[in-house]
Amino acid sequence: MIQPISYVKKLEGKSNAHLITFSDGKDYVVKYFQPGFDRSLPNEWVAYCLGRFLGLPIPFATIVEIPEEFSVSIPELAEMHLTQHQFASVYIPGCYDGHQVSTVSSIVNPQTLAGIILFDYWLCNRDRTRKNILLREDTPNSYQLWAIDHAEIFASYNWQHPDSELLPVGILKSATHQLMAQFITDEGQFFKEMEVIQSIPILLIEEIVSLIPDDWNVSKTERKEIVTTLLTRRYKILPKLMNGFIKKVYRPIQSNMNGSRT
């Protein structure tokens, strides 16, 4: 397991993220457990594993152990409530968030965009804002897109029960989803991504959830609820939400774009 070598800085935002260099020579964005945001780390882990399985552009991540002697030596970390395990994702340099880019003429990985949108609806991620994508310029005004920050899946970073019956089922108000929809040229991509999501083995989902560290305080009952919620939403909820998004968001955007080209 990689070990922390040096502290770089605290990052902006509410997620209690810090940039730390590890023994493999890479910088990682490390999210520490934070009271009041108790489900952030389990959410990040579940979303990361599922997203990587689906081939989505999510930076490599891992669960890390930060020795107490390292944390207490850093003023920004010394007074925090420390758990043994933290969530760390590889830092991608040279990127902008969506708010920092005024013009996006093209996305160089458009084949991933329908998957990101359906992924957010499946996991009920209401926090896909422009701050939660990274854009790395490939050519002028053309960018590679990465999806980051999944601390608020299941509609909250502090859920009590991830019960599928209690989660929102409406169309998400996301300007970022609208941006992505501009670059999805084939409506059939949504249906292909739906098929992949519904084909993820149940045993894999159960294994991902079982690997949540015990010190993140997710009970056995809550782990079962996570699995049940994921299964219920991908079969009963996601198809309806996908069709709603296509009808209310995707097709109007494509229609307006096609009209502006004529």
LINNOR-V916836 format. One record per backbone hydrogen bond with DSSP energy under -1.0 kcal/mol. CO is the residue of the C=O (numbers start at 1). NH is the residue of the N-H. E is the energy in kcal/mol with one decimal. If there is no record, write none. Layout:
co: [CO;CO]
nh: [NH;NH]
e: [E;E]
This chain:
co: [3;6;9;16;17;18;19;19;20;21;21;22;26;27;28;29;30;31;34;37;39;40;41;42;43;44;45;46;47;48;49;50;51;52;56;57;60;62;64;67;67;68;71;74;74;77;84;86;87;88;89;96;97;106;109;110;112;113;114;115;116;117;118;119;120;123;124;127;129;130;132;134;135;136;139;141;141;142;142;143;144;146;150;153;157;161;163;172;174;175;176;177;180;181;186;187;188;189;190;191;192;193;194;197;201;202;203;204;205;206;207;209;213;214;219;220;221;222;223;224;225;226;227;228;229;230;231;232;233;237;238;239;240;241;242;243;244;245;245;246;249;250;251;252;253;254;255;256;257]
nh: [23;21;19;32;11;30;8;9;28;5;6;25;22;91;20;89;18;87;37;40;43;44;45;46;47;48;49;50;51;52;53;54;56;55;58;147;90;88;86;70;71;72;74;77;78;80;66;64;31;62;29;135;100;143;112;113;116;117;118;119;120;121;122;123;125;154;155;129;132;98;148;146;96;144;142;105;106;138;139;108;136;134;153;156;39;163;166;174;178;179;180;181;183;184;189;190;192;193;194;195;196;197;198;200;205;206;207;208;209;210;211;212;216;217;223;224;225;226;227;228;229;230;231;232;233;234;235;236;238;241;242;243;244;245;246;247;248;249;250;251;253;254;255;256;257;258;259;260;261]
e: [-2.1;-2.9;-3.3;-1.8;-2.6;-3.5;-2.7;-1.2;-2.9;-3.6;-1.5;-2.1;-2.6;-2.8;-2.5;-2.1;-2.4;-1.8;-2.5;-1.9;-2.5;-2.5;-2.3;-2.5;-2.5;-2.6;-2.3;-2.2;-2.9;-2.7;-1.8;-1.8;-2.5;-1.1;-2.3;-2.7;-3.1;-2.7;-2.7;-1.0;-1.8;-2.7;-1.7;-1.8;-2.2;-1.7;-1.2;-2.6;-3.3;-2.8;-3.7;-3.3;-1.6;-2.2;-1.7;-1.3;-1.8;-2.2;-2.4;-2.3;-2.3;-1.8;-2.8;-2.5;-2.8;-3.4;-2.1;-1.9;-1.4;-3.0;-1.8;-2.4;-2.4;-2.7;-2.9;-2.6;-1.4;-3.4;-1.1;-2.4;-2.4;-2.5;-1.1;-1.4;-2.4;-2.5;-1.6;-1.4;-1.7;-2.1;-2.5;-2.4;-1.8;-1.1;-2.1;-1.4;-2.0;-2.3;-2.2;-1.9;-1.7;-2.5;-2.3;-1.1;-1.8;-2.6;-2.1;-2.6;-2.1;-2.1;-1.3;-1.5;-1.7;-1.9;-2.2;-2.1;-2.0;-2.1;-2.0;-2.7;-2.7;-2.4;-2.3;-2.8;-2.7;-1.9;-1.3;-2.9;-3.9;-2.1;-3.0;-2.2;-2.2;-2.7;-2.7;-2.2;-2.9;-2.5;-2.4;-2.9;-1.9;-2.6;-2.7;-2.4;-2.3;-2.6;-2.2;-1.9;-1.0]
